Amino acid sequence: MFLISLAVIHIVCLILLILYCRLTVGICKCSKHLYGKVVIVTGANSGVGFETAKDLAARGARLILACRNEERGTTAREKIVSATGNNDVHYRHLDLASLASVRKFAADIIKNEKRVDILINNAGIFYVDNIKTEDNLFVGMQTNHFAPFLLTSLLLPLLKSSAPSRIINVASTSYMRSKIDFENLNMELENKDTYTCHKAYCMTKLCNVYTTLELDRRLRGTGVTVNCLHPGFVDTNIVTTIQWPLFRFIKPVVRLTMKSAWEGAQTSIYLAVAPELENVSGHYFSDCRERGLTKKAQDVDIAKKLWEVSESLVKLK
Ligand SMILES: *[C@@H]1O[C@H](CO)[C@@H](O)[C@H](O)[C@H]1NC(C)=O
């Protein structure tokens, strides 16, 4: 009898959790069109990035899909063109694990585009070994922080001349589990036993938050806004690759609490189009609502120092 009531209580809690997750999903209801606007989305070939790009293309924008893999990038382009009827969608090669590739991509945009109205730094990786890129930076930090930092910096003049324009950084609530260790930004102090991709990922996401705050400070009065967001717990490739043995059994239930890629894209879309956000900058959002940041994540000195260290590591100065 006791065991049965225990089981019932667990099932009821689970159903309530699933209902809570389903009912709190924020959906962007704004129907604003984007004719004449140029939008760049990184990592637009799949998941949240693909859904974000598709929605913005449906609003009439000129879309640049910045992805590493040409085949996947051009396939995504074809799907978006046929779903939206917008032919002004283009694949451009961008490999964030190479700063030379970031520079080449940015130079190509500056040469060929008259404007950039919206830049969405969406691409990110989770499962990554502690290895170095050709730039001698830890591959996780480079893909999730240093490369988007460089890309944004290189495109700033064009974003400023296109103002009002918006920069959107896809972070994650995982930022809360981290703190910046300036002695160990590139995971040099980690060994096989201490390194985990989770630890590395959380630090990169905290870097996205600090970068958003510092960039906001630097952009005051330019008409360019910058905000960051948590897309939610989204059912994408990342989840498919979770390898814990137990996870296989609970996955079908966990899936019910997760967002689809379309739902995960809603906050990025909201930040890109909502007219009421025209002058809103330096904030963190989730489910299409502004959320507070932890006190630690609002430390302006750390944000400023991270900016300066990043500038020197990507050889911007
Ligand atoms: C944003 O600021 C500009 C200039 O101060 C103002 O004209 C505009 O109404 C503001 N927009 C919103 C949505 O508050």
The ligand as a Gaussian input file, in Angstrom:
#p B3LYP/6-31G(d) Opt

LIG

0 1
 C       13.521000      54.449000     -28.080000
 O       14.229000      55.665000     -27.967000
 C       13.918000      56.604000     -29.002000
 C       14.860000      57.806000     -28.828000
 O       14.930000      58.221000     -27.509000
 C       12.439000      56.977000     -28.928000
 O       12.103000      57.878000     -29.965000
 C       11.586000      55.710000     -29.037000
 O       10.220000      56.005000     -28.871000
 C       12.025000      54.663000     -28.010000
 N       11.295000      53.433000     -28.288000
 C       10.633000      52.747000     -27.340000
 C        9.932000      51.507000     -27.788000
 O       10.604000      53.083000     -26.166000

